[in-house]
């Protein structure tokens, strides 16, 4: 009797999407080869989500020590020992990489790890350039591309020859510069800018457009006010004409002004890591910036080749990548799974946080949906008043005809902790009337969702604290 040959899947990359796919494919009985040229674990654990959130939390605690709102409590914050903080950060990153990635490989005999650079020779063949100089060729039954993305660098005169930081250098340095200039107006730029301000740097943000320009305009306006209140200088609709470095510091030439700074952070977006894959040899369709086009089944334009994560046209969110990896594995092993991206909550981990899900008013209009929106500022939310922190707002967007909730935008301290409630309401097609009649625990920020829903039919300013 002939031995059954296991389905062989090659996965290029080792981040969240790659690991989710590898684990599920192994569970489905496949043999998996994971190919990685760099550090195992991808962006999130190594240079993204984990180190950034550690830095943000530490910076928040340092800031609160001197700027909390409570009378009778001393307001002081000692100097920052950046080296000690960095050592603790590195320790936690290494711990999570070992437990969540390296340890999993050790426990999965069906997954083989191969170090090297993978490239397509054709739609069925991968060549892997190993560190030793050897080239190994694979002809797997299925191929999954999960190579992630890297910081994009804008074409500004002089910039390329300077020692600018990307987010990686900013998160893994032991210095706190006297003045940091940040290029960018999206989440990476804003999170790191605020962290450095709270650690002791003077910070200037240069945004090509507005802050968080893809979101509801109210979001960027509210966040800008909060950042400026902390002493961050924000210049919108501003791009340097030239960047120079004299060996000790940066000089940025603007329209009518010159800025000097010890350090420059470039955080102007990320581009897919597909340039070295030779994907043209496989015939895979991509967008102009190199993102791999995929359908709801995570299939590329070439049969047998799938793709997930930041190297694709999907949202660049690690939990989207992981969900996509699982579904891709199901499909690569004979199943039929779709990734539904109709409800995708997102959080910007500034303080106050920005949390969004569903459609904005303008997006609804662009889809031909007549909408109705209500907003309450946090001075109408009892928990925010009790916290003495009323920065921000909650906005709900409903379909005008039915009252069905279709979007939510939140700017609030720890706003990310309540956005999933709105996401579940949208997923379950609840109306704002449904949301307004739900029981919410008193003195939670989540109660603000109920209060905002009630504004569609009443004036919440005239209700008692626990009005139902």
N, C-alpha and C positions, 0 to 999 in steps of 0.2 A: 504494500500500500504506500503510495507516494505521500511524503510529508507536505502539508499545506504551506504554501508560501505566504508570509504575512505581507499585507499592504505596506509599502514603504513610503513614508512622508518625509520630505526634507523641509525644514523650517529655517529661513534665513533671518537671524535676529534672536535675541534672548530677553526681550522686555516682557511687559505684562501681557500683551496680546500673544506673543510667541509662546510663553509658558502656559497660558490658558489653553491654547490650541494643542500643545504637546501633551499636557496632562489628559485632556479629553480624548485625543487620538489614541493614546496608550490605553486608556480605559475601554476604548472601542475595539482594541485588539490590534492596532497598527504598530509597526516598528518605526521609530522616529529618529531622525538625525537632525540635531540642532546645530546650526553653524553660526559662530560669533567671532567677529574680528577684534572686538574690544573687550570691555569689562562685562561680565555676565550680569544680567539684571536690567539692562536698558536705562533709559533716562530717569524714570520716576524714582526708583530707590537710590540711584547713584548720584545724580546731579540735578534732579528736578523736585518732585513733590516732597519727598522726605526731608532733604536738607533745607529746602526753602521754608517749610512749615516749622522746623526746629528754630531756624533763624528768626522767623516772624514772631513766634511765641516768646522767645527770649527777649527780643526787642520790645515787645508789648509789655512784658513784666517790668523791664527797666524803665520804660516810659511811664507806666502807671505809678511807679514808686515816687515819682516827682510831680505827677500831673493828675492824680486821682481827684475826684470831686468832693470828698467827704471831709467835713470840718472835724477837728479833734484828732485826726489821724496824721502823723508826721508826713510831710512831703519831702522826701529826699531819695536820691539815687546816687550811689557811688560810681566811681569810674568803671568802665567795662574792661574786663580781661578777655580780649578777643581770642587770645591763644587758648585759654582754658575752654571757652565756649566752642572753639573749632575742634578741639580734641574730643569733647563730649559728642559733638555732631558726628565726627568721623566714626567714633565708636558705635553709635546707634546705627549709622548707615551700614557699617560692616556687619553688625549683628543681624540686621534685617536681610541683607544680601545673603548671608549664610543660611539663615533659617527659612527664608521664603523662596530662595532660588537654588543656591548650591546644594543645600540639604535635600531639596526635592529631587534633584538629579540623582543624588546618591541613593535615594529610595525608589527610583524608577528604572529598573533594568531594561525596560523597553525603549528608553530614551538614551541615545548616544550623543555626547557633546564633542563637537569638532571645531577646534580653533582655526580660524583662517578667514580670508576674504573670498566670498562667493561671487561668481559672475555667470551669466548665462552664455552658453555656447550655441544653444538653440532652445527650442521650446521644451525639450525633454532632458537636456544635459546641463549640469552645473559643474563648473571647474572651481575648485577651492584651492587658493594659494595659501599653503600652510606656513607658519613662522619659520620652519626649517628650510624653506625654499622649494619643498616638494609641491607638486600639484596633484590633487586627488580629484578624480572625476566621478560624479554620481549621476545615475539615471533613475530617479525615484518615480513612483507611480503618481504622486501628487507633490506639488511645490507650494509652499506658503511664504510669501514675502512679508516680513514684519521688521523692517530695518529702521523705523522711527524717523526722526527729523533732527536737524541741528540748527543753531542760531543762524539767521540770515543777516548779512552785513550789507547795508545800503551803499550805493555808489556815490560817496562824498569825496571830493578832492582831498587828498592827503591822508584820509583815514586809514587806508590799508597798510601804510607803513608805520603806524603808531602802536604802542602797547595797550590798546583798549581792552577793557574787560567784556566778556560775555557773561551770561548768568552763572556759568560754571566758576569762573575766576572770582566773581563777586561773592559767591557762597562759600568758597574754599580758601579765602585769604585770611590772614591773621591781623590785617590792618583796618583801621577806621580812618579814612582820609578826611582831611580838614574840609575839603569841598569835593563833592561828587556830582558830576553832570550825568544825567540819564537821558539817552535818546530812546524815545518810545512812549506810547500812550496806552498800551494794552496791559494785560494783567501781570506779566513778568516784570515789566518796567515799573509799574506802580507798586507792586508788592515789595520789590527790593529797594526802591527809592524810599518808601516809608520806613522799612527796617533800618536802613542806614541813618536816616534822620533820627530815629529813636535810639540808635546806638551812639549818636554824637556827631555825625557829619552835618555840615551844611549841604543841602541838596537842591539842585535845579533840574526840573524836568522839561525837556524839549519834545513836544508832541507834534507830529506832522499834521494831524487834524485835531479833533477834540479828544478828551480822555474817553476811553472805551467807546469809540465812535460807532461801533456796530450795535450798541445797545440803545435803549430808550434815552433820549437826550437828558432827561431828568436825572438819570443815573450818573452820568459824567459830571453834571453840574453840582450835584450833592457831594460827590467824592472829591471834586476839586476844592470845594469849600472846606471840607474836613482836612485835606492835605495842607492847604494854605494856612489853616488855623494852627497847624503844628509847625509852621515856619518854612514849609517847602515852597520854593518859587516855581510856579507853573507857567510855562509859555506855550500856548497852543498855536496851531497853524504856523509852526516854526521848524525849519530845517536848516542846519548849518550849511553855509556856502563852502566852508573849508575847515579842516581840522589839522592842526600842527602839534608836534611834540618836540620840546627842546632838550630832552634828556631828563628833565625833572618834573615837568607838568605839561598839561594840555592847554592849547589856545584854540577856541572855536570862534570862527568869524560868522556873525549873524548879520542880518540886514539892519545896519545902524548900530550894532553893538558887538563888542568882543568879550567873550567869557574866558576866564582862566580857571583851571581846576587841577587838583592832584591826580584825580582818576576820572575816567570816562567809561560808563557802562553803555554798551550797545544792545538794546533789547527791542528790536524792531520787527519781531516775528521769527518764524522758523520755516525752514525749507526741507522737503522730503529728502531722505538719504537714499536716493536712487541713482545718482550719477555714476557710481562705480559698478553697477550691476550689469551693465551692457544689456539693458532690457530690450533694446531694439532688435537684438539677435533673436529674442523670443517672440517679438511681434506684439508686445503688451502696449495697450493704449494708455497714454498719460496726458495730463494737462500741461499747459505751458510751463509751469514751474516744476514739473517732474513728478507730480502726485499721480499715483496709480489709480485709474478709474475702476471702481468696483460696483457691483449691483447689490441688492438687498441680501443676496446669498453669499456675498464676499467673493464672488467670482470675478476674475479679470476678463479681458477680451479673448484670452487664450484658454481653451479647455484644459483642465487639469492644473491650472495655476490660479491660486487664490492670493489675496492680500488683505492685511488688517493693520490698524493703527495709524500712526502719524505720517506714514509714507503714502497714505491713500487720500482719497477725497472725503473721508469721514471726518467728523469733528476731532480735533487733537486733544482728546481727553483719555486718560489712562483707563477709566472704567468703561468707556466705549470700546477701546482696544481689547480689553479683556473679554467683554461680552461678544465682540466680533470674533475673537480667537476661538471661543467655545463653539460658536455656531459654524465657523469655518471648518473646524475639526469634524463636527457632525456631518457636514456636507461632503467633506473629503473622504469620509468613511462610509458613504452610501446613504446618509440621511437627507432630510430636507428641512432646513431651518432658516428662518429669515431674521434679520436684525431690524427691528422697528425703531427708528430714530425720530418718531413723531413727538415724543416727550423726552427731552434731554435737559435735566437740570444742570446748572453750572454755577460755580462760586469763584469769586475773586477774593483772595484772603487778605485784603487790606483791612484796616480798622477805621470806620465801619466796613464790614464786608458787603460785597455786592453779590446778590443771589438772584438768578433769573431762571425762568422756565417758560416754554411756550412762546406765544407771539406778543410782540409789542403792538401798539395801536397802528403804527405805520406799516408793520409787516402784515397785519390783518388786512389793512386797506389794499396793500399790494397783492394780496391773494383774493381780492374781491369780497372780503367779509366785512359787513357792516358791524362795527363794534361800539361798545360803551365802556368807558374806563372810569374808575374812581381811585383817588389817592388820599391817604391820610398820613400826615406827618407824625413822627413818633411822640410828639408831645400830647397825642391823644391815646397813647398806649400806656396803661398803668405800670407795666413792668419797666418800661423805659424811664418813666418818671421816678420810680423807686430807685433805679440805678443812677439817677442824675446824669443820664446820657441819652438825650433825645435827638442826637444826630441821625438824619435819614428819614426814610418814609417807606410805606408799603403801597404798591399800586396793583390793582387787579384789572384785567381786561376780560370782558365778557362779550359773547356774541349777542348783538342787540336784539335779534328776533326771539331767541330762546332763553337768554340769560345764562347760557352755558359758559363756564369758565374756560378761557382759551390761553391765558397768559398771566404771569405774575412777575413783577420787578420789585426787589427789596434792597434797600440800603439800610443796614442796621448792624450794630455790634452783634457778632455771632449770627448774622442773618442766614448764613449757610446751614445752620442747624434747623431752620424751619422751612426751607424751600421744598423739601421733599413732601411736606404736607400738601402744598399747592400742586406739586407734580402728581401726586396720587389723586387729588381732586380732578385734575384735568384728565388723567388716564381713565378715571371712572365716570367721566362726562357729568360731573356734578354742576349744578347751577350755583350762582352766587347766593341765591335764596337757600339752597341746601347748605352751603357753607355757613351762612349766617345763622342757621338754626342748630348747628352742631354744638356739642358741649366741648369747650376748651378749658383747660385748667387756668384758674385765675392767677395772675402775676407770672405769666409766661409771655415771651415775645410772640409765640405762635398765636396767642389770642388776638394779636393785631390783624391776623388774616380774617378772623371772624368779624372784628370791628370794621375792617375795610369793606367786607362783604355787606355788612349792615348799611353802609353809606349809600348803597344803591337804592335804598328805600326809606332811610331815615337819617336824622342828624345825630351822630354819635356823641357830639359835644353836649347834648342835652340828656344823655343817659347816665344812670348811676354807674359806679364802678363795675358791678357784677350784673349789669343788665343782660338778660337772656334773649 
